Amino acid sequence: MQIDIPSDIRALNSLSQSAAPTRDPEEELGRTAFLELMIAQVSNQDPLEPAKNEAFIAQLAQFSSVEGIQNLNESMDTLVASLRSGMAMGAAGLVGRNVLIQTSQTALNTSGGLGGTIEVDSASPNLVVDIFNSQGQVVKRLEMGAVERGEVRFNWDGLSEAGEQLPQDYYRVQAYTAIDGTRRDFAVNLPDQITSVSLTDQGLVANLAGGSSVPAIQIKEIQ
């Protein structure tokens, strides 16, 4: 079964990347300091030229704004912390799942097959998929024929050109077309298994069985 990566994970992942605002308390004028400053101003004003009512009301309005902003910041910090915690708990459910990511190399699955998608950015009259073994030899060529612009799905049964089942190993996939003698390569999305997830300052990161790590936002599909 294949499902698209949930939009809420993408949204929360983006939120987690900006969830830790860096504010220097010494550079901020908090409500207490603002109130002390306003009281000091009133206490030391010139008796012959006291502050006008309009100015005093304006200062009170500023104080109210400062207090409201500070309360809003505190509420947002609490909300973001809660969302980050919930996202981490939800991401734990991804461990052990296969995902499609943009890469050119992956391993055969336990059934001896391999499937993925090709990002074709323009119509191609003769899309070709070459599969290489770990020694760099082409073991299979898939002739996909003419395809339209978009994501093109392909499947390889794990058999060589001679029809022999190839061993479990890492295989490299290249997709390209040749138009008027000019070769054009396309990006390939291949499956890999999530072994763990990490919540970093850059957002949710998926650690894969192949040894690489990718931001969750880069996951194309959860299988």
VODRENKE-324153 format. One record per residue: x, y, z of N, C-alpha, C in turn; residue number from 1; chain; residue in one letter. Coordinates in Angstrom, 2 decimals. Each point is the difference from the previous one (the first is absolute). Layout:
<atoms>
{{X Y Z} {X Y Z} {X Y Z} NUM "A" "a"}
...
</atoms>
This chain:
<atoms>
{{0.86 -1.20 0.00} {-0.86 1.20 0.00} {0.88 1.23 0.00} 1 "A" "m"}
{{-0.36 1.00 -0.76} {0.78 1.22 -0.10} {-0.90 1.18 0.33} 2 "A" "q"}
{{0.51 0.90 0.82} {-0.74 1.22 0.33} {0.94 1.17 -0.11} 3 "A" "i"}
{{-0.55 1.15 -0.33} {0.82 1.20 -0.04} {0.35 0.42 1.40} 4 "A" "d"}
{{1.16 0.67 0.15} {0.38 0.48 1.33} {-1.03 1.00 0.47} 5 "A" "i"}
{{-0.52 -0.16 1.23} {-1.08 0.87 0.48} {0.40 1.46 -0.02} 6 "A" "p"}
{{-0.95 0.84 -0.39} {0.29 1.43 -0.07} {0.25 0.59 1.37} 7 "A" "s"}
{{-0.60 -0.61 1.07} {0.22 0.57 1.32} {1.42 -0.25 0.46} 8 "A" "d"}
{{0.62 -1.13 -0.41} {1.41 -0.22 0.34} {0.86 1.04 -0.69} 9 "A" "i"}
{{-0.32 0.30 -1.27} {0.75 1.03 -0.70} {-0.14 1.35 0.69} 10 "A" "r"}
{{-1.23 0.33 0.39} {-0.24 1.29 0.64} {0.70 0.07 1.34} 11 "A" "a"}
{{-0.09 -1.06 0.79} {0.63 0.01 1.31} {1.51 0.01 -0.13} 12 "A" "l"}
{{0.50 -0.70 -1.03} {1.44 0.00 -0.21} {0.50 1.41 -0.31} 13 "A" "n"}
{{-0.77 0.73 -0.86} {0.36 1.38 -0.30} {-0.08 0.86 1.25} 14 "A" "s"}
{{-1.03 -0.27 0.84} {-0.15 0.78 1.23} {1.16 -0.26 0.94} 15 "A" "l"}
{{0.45 -1.27 0.09} {1.07 -0.33 0.93} {1.31 0.68 -0.39} 16 "A" "s"}
{{0.16 0.31 -1.31} {1.22 0.66 -0.44} {0.08 1.43 0.47} 17 "A" "q"}
{{-1.18 0.61 0.29} {-0.01 1.39 0.45} {-0.57 0.13 1.39} 18 "A" "s"}
{{0.00 -1.11 0.75} {-0.69 -0.02 1.28} {0.84 0.49 1.15} 19 "A" "a"}
{{1.28 0.18 -0.21} {0.87 0.36 1.11} {0.55 1.41 -0.19} 20 "A" "a"}
{{-0.81 1.03 0.24} {0.47 1.37 -0.19} {1.11 0.32 0.98} 21 "A" "p"}
{{0.97 0.74 -0.49} {1.13 0.38 0.85} {-0.18 1.43 0.43} 22 "A" "t"}
{{-0.38 0.21 1.27} {-0.21 1.34 0.53} {0.94 0.22 1.16} 23 "A" "r"}
{{0.68 1.11 -0.01} {0.90 0.36 1.07} {-0.77 0.80 1.03} 24 "A" "d"}
{{-0.22 -0.56 1.21} {-0.79 0.72 1.02} {0.56 1.38 0.32} 25 "A" "p"}
{{1.35 0.16 -0.10} {0.59 1.28 0.34} {-0.31 1.07 -1.03} 26 "A" "e"}
{{-0.42 -0.43 -1.20} {-0.29 0.96 -1.05} {-1.47 0.33 -0.09} 27 "A" "e"}
{{-0.82 -0.64 0.83} {-1.44 0.23 -0.04} {-0.44 0.90 1.15} 28 "A" "e"}
{{-1.01 0.81 -0.27} {-0.58 0.85 1.03} {-1.27 -0.69 0.47} 29 "A" "l"}
{{0.08 -0.74 1.12} {-1.13 -0.73 0.52} {-1.01 0.92 0.65} 30 "A" "g"}
{{-1.14 -0.57 0.41} {-1.06 0.82 0.56} {0.41 0.63 1.33} 31 "A" "r"}
{{0.79 -0.74 0.82} {0.43 0.55 1.29} {0.91 1.19 -0.20} 32 "A" "t"}
{{0.98 -0.16 -0.90} {0.93 1.10 -0.27} {-0.73 1.19 -0.61} 33 "A" "a"}
{{-0.96 -0.29 -0.87} {-0.77 1.08 -0.63} {-0.78 0.77 1.06} 34 "A" "f"}
{{-0.63 -0.72 0.93} {-0.79 0.65 1.05} {0.90 0.82 0.92} 35 "A" "l"}
{{1.17 -0.54 0.36} {0.93 0.73 0.85} {0.48 1.28 -0.68} 36 "A" "e"}
{{0.26 -0.10 -1.28} {0.45 1.17 -0.76} {-1.09 1.06 -0.05} 37 "A" "l"}
{{-1.25 -0.42 -0.19} {-1.10 0.95 -0.07} {-0.23 0.67 1.36} 38 "A" "m"}
{{0.11 -0.77 1.11} {-0.17 0.57 1.33} {1.12 0.99 0.31} 39 "A" "i"}
{{1.22 -0.35 -0.40} {1.13 0.90 0.22} {-0.18 1.30 -0.77} 40 "A" "a"}
{{-0.54 -0.12 -1.20} {-0.22 1.19 -0.81} {-1.03 0.92 0.65} 41 "A" "q"}
{{-1.09 -0.60 0.52} {-1.03 0.80 0.65} {0.53 0.62 1.30} 42 "A" "v"}
{{0.79 -0.77 0.76} {0.52 0.48 1.28} {0.98 1.14 -0.17} 43 "A" "s"}
{{0.70 0.03 -1.12} {1.06 1.00 -0.20} {-0.38 1.05 -1.02} 44 "A" "n"}
{{-1.27 0.12 -0.30} {-0.39 0.99 -0.98} {0.08 1.41 0.60} 45 "A" "q"}
{{0.07 0.94 -0.87} {0.07 1.40 0.41} {-1.38 0.42 0.51} 46 "A" "d"}
{{-0.10 0.42 1.29} {-1.32 0.41 0.54} {-0.63 1.14 -0.78} 47 "A" "p"}
{{0.86 0.84 -0.59} {-0.53 1.14 -0.74} {-0.51 -0.41 -1.39} 48 "A" "l"}
{{0.47 -1.14 -0.48} {-0.45 -0.49 -1.30} {-0.32 -1.49 0.12} 49 "A" "e"}
{{-1.07 -0.35 0.71} {-0.34 -1.41 0.18} {-0.42 -0.64 -1.32} 50 "A" "p"}
{{0.10 -1.33 0.00} {-0.38 -0.73 -1.21} {-1.48 0.21 -0.30} 51 "A" "a"}
{{-0.31 0.16 -1.25} {-1.39 0.18 -0.41} {-0.74 -1.33 0.07} 52 "A" "k"}
{{-1.31 0.11 0.18} {-0.82 -1.21 0.09} {0.14 -0.88 -1.24} 53 "A" "n"}
{{0.07 0.66 -1.17} {0.11 -0.76 -1.24} {1.28 -0.83 -0.03} 54 "A" "e"}
{{1.11 0.62 0.46} {1.28 -0.71 -0.01} {-0.03 -1.16 0.99} 55 "A" "a"}
{{-0.61 0.22 1.18} {-0.06 -1.04 1.01} {-0.86 -1.18 -0.49} 56 "A" "f"}
{{-1.11 0.31 -0.64} {-0.87 -1.05 -0.54} {0.72 -0.78 -1.09} 57 "A" "i"}
{{0.78 0.72 -0.82} {0.76 -0.67 -1.06} {1.02 -0.97 0.59} 58 "A" "a"}
{{0.65 0.41 1.12} {0.96 -0.87 0.66} {-0.69 -1.23 0.59} 59 "A" "q"}
{{-1.20 0.20 0.56} {-0.74 -1.15 0.52} {-0.37 -0.98 -1.12} 60 "A" "l"}
{{-0.34 0.56 -1.15} {-0.33 -0.85 -1.14} {1.23 -0.78 -0.45} 61 "A" "a"}
{{1.17 0.65 0.04} {1.24 -0.69 -0.35} {0.29 -1.12 0.98} 62 "A" "q"}
{{-0.25 0.27 1.28} {0.23 -1.02 1.01} {-0.91 -1.20 -0.24} 63 "A" "f"}
{{-1.26 0.27 -0.33} {-0.94 -1.08 -0.28} {0.44 -0.82 -1.19} 64 "A" "s"}
{{0.54 0.67 -1.03} {0.48 -0.71 -1.19} {1.19 -0.89 0.34} 65 "A" "s"}
{{0.94 0.54 0.80} {1.17 -0.78 0.40} {-0.42 -1.25 0.77} 66 "A" "v"}
{{-0.93 0.19 0.94} {-0.46 -1.13 0.80} {-0.70 -1.04 -0.88} 67 "A" "e"}
{{-0.83 0.47 -0.94} {-0.71 -0.92 -0.88} {0.95 -0.80 -0.88} 68 "A" "g"}
{{1.03 0.68 -0.53} {0.97 -0.68 -0.86} {0.77 -1.05 0.80} 69 "A" "i"}
{{0.39 0.35 1.23} {0.74 -0.94 0.82} {-0.85 -1.22 0.32} 70 "A" "q"}
{{-1.27 0.22 0.34} {-0.89 -1.12 0.28} {-0.19 -0.88 -1.24} 71 "A" "n"}
{{-0.10 0.65 -1.18} {-0.15 -0.75 -1.24} {1.23 -0.85 -0.28} 72 "A" "l"}
{{1.19 0.58 0.24} {1.24 -0.76 -0.22} {0.05 -1.22 0.91} 73 "A" "n"}
{{-0.38 0.19 1.26} {0.02 -1.13 0.93} {-0.98 -1.08 -0.42} 74 "A" "e"}
{{-1.18 0.41 -0.46} {-0.99 -0.97 -0.45} {0.48 -0.75 -1.24} 75 "A" "s"}
{{0.64 0.71 -0.92} {0.51 -0.64 -1.21} {1.11 -0.98 0.33} 76 "A" "m"}
{{0.89 0.37 0.94} {1.06 -0.91 0.41} {-0.57 -1.30 0.55} 77 "A" "d"}
{{-1.05 0.12 0.82} {-0.64 -1.19 0.56} {-0.65 -0.84 -1.09} 78 "A" "t"}
{{-0.70 0.66 -0.94} {-0.66 -0.71 -1.08} {1.01 -0.73 -0.88} 79 "A" "l"}
{{1.09 0.69 -0.36} {1.01 -0.61 -0.87} {0.66 -1.19 0.68} 80 "A" "v"}
{{0.30 0.14 1.30} {0.61 -1.11 0.74} {-0.94 -1.21 -0.01} 81 "A" "a"}
{{-1.29 0.24 0.16} {-0.97 -1.08 -0.02} {-0.07 -0.66 -1.37} 82 "A" "s"}
{{0.02 0.82 -1.06} {-0.05 -0.53 -1.36} {1.25 -0.81 -0.33} 83 "A" "l"}
{{1.15 0.48 0.44} {1.26 -0.72 -0.24} {-0.04 -1.36 0.69} 84 "A" "r"}
{{-0.51 -0.03 1.22} {-0.09 -1.25 0.74} {-0.95 -0.97 -0.69} 85 "A" "s"}
{{-1.14 0.51 -0.44} {-0.96 -0.85 -0.70} {0.54 -0.50 -1.32} 86 "A" "g"}
{{0.76 0.85 -0.71} {0.57 -0.40 -1.27} {1.02 -1.11 0.20} 87 "A" "m"}
{{0.81 0.10 1.06} {1.00 -1.03 0.28} {-0.68 -1.34 0.30} 88 "A" "a"}
{{-1.10 0.04 0.77} {-0.71 -1.23 0.31} {-0.61 -0.61 -1.27} 89 "A" "m"}
{{-0.58 0.84 -0.85} {-0.59 -0.49 -1.24} {1.04 -0.54 -0.95} 90 "A" "g"}
{{1.19 0.64 -0.03} {1.06 -0.42 -0.92} {0.53 -1.38 0.36} 91 "A" "a"}
{{-0.13 -0.39 1.27} {0.47 -1.32 0.41} {-0.70 -1.11 -0.78} 92 "A" "a"}
{{-1.22 0.29 -0.45} {-0.74 -0.98 -0.79} {0.58 -0.21 -1.39} 93 "A" "g"}
{{0.92 0.86 -0.43} {0.62 -0.15 -1.31} {1.14 -1.01 0.01} 94 "A" "l"}
{{0.52 -0.31 1.19} {1.13 -0.91 0.10} {-0.40 -1.38 -0.54} 95 "A" "v"}
{{0.83 -0.54 -0.88} {-0.28 -1.30 -0.61} {-0.76 0.10 -1.31} 96 "A" "g"}
{{-0.48 1.20 -0.35} {-0.74 0.18 -1.25} {0.98 0.31 -1.14} 97 "A" "r"}
{{-0.39 -0.40 -1.20} {0.76 0.36 -1.18} {-0.51 1.34 -0.54} 98 "A" "n"}
{{0.92 0.83 -0.46} {-0.35 1.30 -0.55} {0.72 0.21 -1.31} 99 "A" "v"}
{{-0.57 0.82 -0.84} {0.67 0.38 -1.25} {0.72 1.32 0.22} 100 "A" "l"}
{{1.28 0.02 -0.35} {0.79 1.22 0.09} {0.78 0.17 -1.29} 101 "A" "i"}
{{0.45 1.21 -0.26} {0.77 0.25 -1.21} {1.44 -0.49 0.22} 102 "A" "q"}
{{0.32 -1.11 -0.62} {1.33 -0.60 0.09} {0.20 -0.87 -1.23} 103 "A" "t"}
{{1.23 -0.35 -0.29} {0.27 -0.82 -1.18} {0.37 -1.43 0.37} 104 "A" "s"}
{{0.07 -0.32 1.31} {0.44 -1.33 0.41} {-0.84 -0.54 1.15} 105 "A" "q"}
{{-0.33 -1.28 -0.08} {-0.73 -0.65 1.08} {0.21 -1.51 -0.14} 106 "A" "t"}
{{-0.56 -0.76 0.94} {0.16 -1.45 -0.01} {-1.27 -0.68 -0.51} 107 "A" "a"}
{{0.17 -1.23 -0.52} {-1.16 -0.79 -0.36} {-0.78 -0.32 1.26} 108 "A" "l"}
{{-1.33 -0.05 -0.11} {-0.79 -0.37 1.17} {0.04 -1.51 0.19} 109 "A" "n"}
{{-0.63 -0.47 1.06} {0.09 -1.42 0.35} {-0.62 -0.91 -1.05} 110 "A" "t"}
{{-0.92 0.53 -0.79} {-0.61 -0.81 -1.05} {0.81 0.01 -1.28} 111 "A" "s"}
{{1.11 0.76 0.01} {0.87 0.01 -1.17} {-0.39 1.01 -1.05} 112 "A" "g"}
{{-0.84 0.97 0.35} {-0.42 1.00 -0.96} {0.38 1.40 0.43} 113 "A" "g"}
{{-0.26 0.94 -0.87} {0.34 1.40 0.28} {-0.92 0.89 -0.83} 114 "A" "l"}
{{-0.58 1.01 0.65} {-0.87 0.91 -0.70} {0.19 1.42 0.48} 115 "A" "g"}
{{-0.32 0.95 -0.84} {0.15 1.40 0.37} {-0.70 0.89 -1.01} 116 "A" "g"}
{{0.32 1.27 0.02} {-0.59 0.94 -0.94} {1.10 0.84 -0.64} 117 "A" "t"}
{{-0.30 0.53 -1.16} {0.91 0.86 -0.75} {-0.67 1.35 -0.19} 118 "A" "i"}
{{0.70 1.07 0.31} {-0.55 1.34 -0.15} {0.33 0.53 -1.39} 119 "A" "e"}
{{-0.92 -0.20 -0.91} {0.17 0.42 -1.39} {-0.50 1.43 -0.14} 120 "A" "v"}
{{0.92 0.94 -0.21} {-0.40 1.41 -0.05} {-0.43 0.47 -1.38} 121 "A" "d"}
{{0.06 -0.88 -0.99} {-0.53 0.32 -1.33} {-0.30 -1.32 -0.71} 122 "A" "s"}
{{-0.94 0.04 -0.92} {-0.39 -1.22 -0.70} {1.21 -0.65 -0.65} 123 "A" "a"}
{{0.06 -1.32 0.09} {1.14 -0.75 -0.56} {-0.51 -1.05 -0.98} 124 "A" "s"}
{{0.60 -0.08 -1.19} {-0.45 -1.00 -0.98} {0.56 -1.38 0.26} 125 "A" "p"}
{{1.05 -0.09 0.84} {0.65 -1.31 0.20} {0.73 -0.04 1.35} 126 "A" "n"}
{{-0.76 -0.08 1.07} {0.58 -0.04 1.33} {0.67 -1.36 0.24} 127 "A" "l"}
{{1.23 0.05 0.51} {0.78 -1.21 0.25} {0.44 -0.01 1.46} 128 "A" "v"}
{{-0.07 -1.17 0.63} {0.47 -0.17 1.38} {1.08 -1.06 0.00} 129 "A" "v"}
{{1.22 0.38 0.39} {1.11 -0.94 0.12} {0.25 -0.32 1.46} 130 "A" "d"}
{{0.20 -1.27 0.30} {0.26 -0.45 1.36} {1.39 -0.61 0.06} 131 "A" "i"}
{{0.83 0.51 0.92} {1.38 -0.44 0.14} {0.16 -0.77 1.31} 132 "A" "f"}
{{0.89 -1.01 0.00} {0.32 -0.68 1.25} {1.09 0.77 0.73} 133 "A" "n"}
{{0.45 -0.51 1.14} {0.99 0.71 0.81} {1.36 0.06 -0.67} 134 "A" "s"}
{{0.22 -0.81 -1.06} {1.26 0.06 -0.75} {-0.08 0.97 -1.18} 135 "A" "q"}
{{-1.14 0.67 -0.15} {-0.15 0.99 -1.06} {-0.41 -0.58 -1.34} 136 "A" "g"}
{{-0.46 -1.27 -0.03} {-0.40 -0.63 -1.25} {-1.52 0.13 -0.19} 137 "A" "q"}
{{-0.42 0.28 -1.23} {-1.42 0.07 -0.29} {-0.56 -1.42 0.00} 138 "A" "v"}
{{-0.93 -0.28 0.91} {-0.58 -1.34 0.10} {-1.39 -0.08 -0.60} 139 "A" "v"}
{{-0.63 1.18 -0.17} {-1.34 0.01 -0.59} {-0.28 1.36 -0.62} 140 "A" "k"}
{{-0.64 -0.02 -1.16} {-0.45 1.24 -0.65} {-1.50 -0.09 -0.23} 141 "A" "r"}
{{-0.72 1.00 0.53} {-1.44 0.06 -0.17} {-0.33 1.06 -1.04} 142 "A" "l"}
{{-0.66 -0.42 -1.08} {-0.44 0.93 -1.04} {-1.42 0.44 0.34} 143 "A" "e"}
{{-0.15 1.24 0.45} {-1.30 0.50 0.46} {-0.83 0.60 -1.13} 144 "A" "m"}
{{0.64 0.26 -1.15} {-0.72 0.57 -1.13} {-0.31 1.48 0.21} 145 "A" "g"}
{{-1.01 0.47 -0.71} {-0.38 1.42 0.08} {-0.80 0.25 1.27} 146 "A" "a"}
{{0.34 1.09 0.70} {-0.69 0.35 1.25} {-0.27 1.50 0.00} 147 "A" "v"}
{{-1.03 0.37 0.75} {-0.33 1.41 0.16} {0.75 0.59 1.20} 148 "A" "e"}
{{-0.05 1.31 0.11} {0.62 0.70 1.11} {-0.69 -0.40 1.31} 149 "A" "r"}
{{0.80 -0.21 1.04} {-0.55 -0.37 1.30} {0.81 -1.12 0.64} 150 "A" "g"}
{{-0.55 -0.60 1.05} {0.68 -1.11 0.67} {-0.39 -1.30 -0.68} 151 "A" "e"}
{{1.00 -0.72 -0.47} {-0.22 -1.27 -0.70} {0.46 -1.13 0.91} 152 "A" "v"}
{{-0.89 -0.93 0.27} {0.33 -1.11 0.89} {0.60 -1.16 -0.79} 153 "A" "r"}
{{1.01 -0.64 0.57} {0.61 -1.16 -0.64} {0.18 -1.11 1.04} 154 "A" "f"}
{{0.06 -1.24 -0.48} {0.22 -1.15 0.85} {0.99 -0.95 -0.67} 155 "A" "n"}
{{0.93 -0.50 0.77} {0.98 -0.98 -0.49} {-0.14 -1.25 0.85} 156 "A" "w"}
{{-0.10 -1.16 -0.62} {-0.22 -1.25 0.71} {1.26 -0.61 0.60} 157 "A" "d"}
{{1.14 0.68 -0.17} {1.24 -0.52 0.57} {0.71 -1.00 -0.88} 158 "A" "g"}
{{-0.50 -0.21 -1.23} {0.62 -0.95 -0.92} {0.97 0.71 -0.93} 159 "A" "l"}
{{1.05 -0.70 -0.37} {0.98 0.54 -0.94} {-0.55 -0.08 -1.42} 160 "A" "s"}
{{0.78 0.49 -0.98} {-0.41 -0.09 -1.40} {-0.15 -1.45 -0.43} 161 "A" "e"}
{{0.73 -0.90 0.66} {-0.07 -1.42 -0.33} {-1.12 -0.72 0.76} 162 "A" "a"}
{{-0.75 0.74 0.83} {-1.11 -0.60 0.74} {0.40 -0.64 1.30} 163 "A" "g"}
{{1.22 0.26 0.48} {0.46 -0.58 1.25} {-0.29 0.94 1.17} 164 "A" "e"}
{{-0.38 -0.60 1.14} {-0.25 0.81 1.19} {1.32 0.52 0.54} 165 "A" "q"}
{{0.09 1.31 0.16} {1.24 0.61 0.49} {0.02 0.00 1.52} 166 "A" "l"}
{{1.19 -0.01 0.61} {0.11 -0.11 1.46} {-0.35 1.30 0.72} 167 "A" "p"}
{{-0.27 -0.13 1.29} {-0.22 1.18 0.83} {1.27 0.85 -0.01} 168 "A" "q"}
{{-0.14 1.24 -0.39} {1.14 0.90 -0.10} {-0.55 1.40 -0.23} 169 "A" "d"}
{{0.91 0.98 0.00} {-0.42 1.36 -0.34} {0.12 0.21 -1.49} 170 "A" "y"}
{{-1.05 0.59 -0.58} {-0.06 0.22 -1.44} {-0.23 1.49 -0.28} 171 "A" "y"}
{{0.62 0.46 -1.08} {-0.11 1.40 -0.40} {-0.93 0.10 -1.21} 172 "A" "r"}
{{-0.83 1.03 -0.01} {-1.00 0.16 -1.05} {0.20 1.35 -0.69} 173 "A" "v"}
{{0.02 -0.04 -1.32} {0.07 1.22 -0.80} {-1.16 0.03 -0.98} 174 "A" "q"}
{{-0.64 1.15 -0.12} {-1.11 0.17 -0.95} {0.35 1.16 -0.93} 175 "A" "a"}
{{-0.20 -0.22 -1.29} {0.40 1.04 -0.96} {-0.77 -0.17 -1.30} 176 "A" "y"}
{{0.13 0.99 -0.84} {-0.55 -0.05 -1.35} {1.03 0.60 -0.95} 177 "A" "t"}
{{-0.09 -0.34 -1.24} {0.89 0.56 -1.02} {-0.85 0.62 -1.09} 178 "A" "a"}
{{0.17 1.31 -0.17} {-0.75 0.73 -1.01} {0.99 0.67 -0.93} 179 "A" "i"}
{{-0.07 -0.34 -1.28} {0.92 0.56 -1.01} {1.45 -0.22 0.42} 180 "A" "d"}
{{0.25 -1.18 0.53} {1.37 -0.35 0.36} {0.49 0.59 1.30} 181 "A" "g"}
{{-0.84 0.75 0.69} {0.38 0.61 1.27} {-0.68 -0.74 1.15} 182 "A" "t"}
{{0.83 -0.46 0.97} {-0.55 -0.73 1.14} {-0.45 0.97 1.08} 183 "A" "r"}
{{-1.15 -0.33 0.59} {-0.52 0.81 1.10} {-0.38 -0.92 1.15} 184 "A" "r"}
{{0.60 0.22 1.17} {-0.25 -0.84 1.17} {-1.14 0.57 0.84} 185 "A" "d"}
{{-0.71 -0.90 0.67} {-1.10 0.38 0.87} {0.26 -0.50 1.42} 186 "A" "f"}
{{-0.55 0.72 0.98} {0.15 -0.38 1.40} {-0.82 -1.27 0.26} 187 "A" "a"}
{{0.54 -0.83 0.90} {-0.64 -1.28 0.33} {-0.32 -0.04 1.49} 188 "A" "v"}
{{-1.18 -0.50 0.35} {-0.38 -0.21 1.39} {-0.06 -1.50 0.27} 189 "A" "n"}
{{0.78 -0.45 0.99} {0.10 -1.42 0.30} {-0.37 -0.26 1.46} 190 "A" "l"}
{{-0.39 -1.25 0.31} {-0.41 -0.31 1.37} {1.18 -0.26 0.93} 191 "A" "p"}
{{-0.19 0.35 1.25} {0.94 -0.34 1.06} {-0.82 -0.11 1.28} 192 "A" "d"}
{{0.56 -0.68 1.00} {-0.74 -0.24 1.23} {0.45 0.95 1.10} 193 "A" "q"}
{{-0.96 0.56 0.73} {0.31 0.87 1.13} {0.36 -0.86 1.20} 194 "A" "i"}
{{1.19 0.22 0.56} {0.43 -0.75 1.18} {-0.23 0.79 1.29} 195 "A" "t"}
{{-0.02 1.32 -0.11} {-0.27 0.85 1.16} {-0.31 1.40 -0.49} 196 "A" "s"}
{{-0.52 0.83 0.90} {-0.28 1.39 -0.34} {0.64 0.90 1.06} 197 "A" "v"}
{{0.38 1.19 -0.42} {0.62 0.97 0.91} {-0.72 1.33 -0.14} 198 "A" "s"}
{{-0.17 0.69 1.11} {-0.59 1.33 0.00} {1.12 0.98 0.27} 199 "A" "l"}
{{0.42 0.72 -1.03} {1.13 0.91 0.09} {-0.46 1.44 -0.15} 200 "A" "t"}
{{0.96 0.92 0.10} {-0.31 1.42 -0.20} {-0.46 0.26 -1.43} 201 "A" "d"}
{{0.37 -0.89 -0.93} {-0.40 0.15 -1.40} {-1.32 -0.70 -0.29} 202 "A" "q"}
{{-0.60 -0.63 1.02} {-1.27 -0.68 -0.19} {0.13 -1.51 0.17} 203 "A" "g"}
{{-1.02 -0.72 -0.45} {-0.02 -1.45 0.12} {0.90 -0.62 -1.06} 204 "A" "l"}
{{0.89 -0.90 0.43} {0.95 -0.65 -0.90} {-0.21 -1.51 0.07} 205 "A" "v"}
{{-0.08 -0.64 -1.16} {-0.14 -1.46 -0.08} {1.36 -0.62 -0.25} 206 "A" "a"}
{{0.40 -0.95 0.85} {1.25 -0.72 -0.16} {-0.29 -1.32 -0.70} 207 "A" "n"}
{{0.69 -0.25 -1.11} {-0.36 -1.10 -0.89} {0.98 -1.18 0.10} 208 "A" "l"}
{{-0.51 -1.18 -0.40} {0.80 -1.22 0.08} {1.24 0.08 -0.89} 209 "A" "a"}
{{-0.08 0.78 -1.08} {1.14 0.13 -0.89} {1.13 0.83 0.56} 210 "A" "g"}
{{-0.21 0.59 1.18} {1.06 0.77 0.64} {-0.16 1.49 -0.12} 211 "A" "g"}
{{-0.94 0.47 -0.80} {-0.18 1.44 -0.17} {-1.15 0.50 0.89} 212 "A" "s"}
{{-0.08 1.31 0.14} {-1.07 0.64 0.75} {-0.58 1.12 -0.86} 213 "A" "s"}
{{-1.32 0.12 0.00} {-0.64 1.02 -0.82} {-1.08 0.71 0.82} 214 "A" "v"}
{{-0.18 1.30 -0.22} {-1.11 0.69 0.66} {-1.33 -0.63 -0.42} 215 "A" "p"}
{{-0.92 -0.09 0.93} {-1.29 -0.63 -0.31} {-0.72 0.71 -1.13} 216 "A" "a"}
{{0.25 1.29 -0.17} {-0.67 0.76 -1.03} {0.40 -0.49 -1.40} 217 "A" "i"}
{{1.15 -0.72 -0.08} {0.48 -0.49 -1.28} {-0.54 -1.40 -0.35} 218 "A" "q"}
{{-0.75 -0.60 0.92} {-0.58 -1.31 -0.28} {-1.13 0.15 -1.02} 219 "A" "i"}
{{0.10 -0.75 -1.07} {-0.99 0.11 -1.08} {-1.25 -0.83 0.27} 220 "A" "k"}
{{0.20 -1.14 0.67} {-1.11 -0.92 0.17} {0.31 -0.96 1.14} 221 "A" "e"}
{{-1.03 -0.36 0.79} {0.14 -1.01 1.04} {-0.69 -1.26 -0.50} 222 "A" "i"}
{{0.69 -1.12 0.04} {-0.56 -1.25 -0.55} {-0.46 -0.93 1.13} 223 "A" "q"}
</atoms>
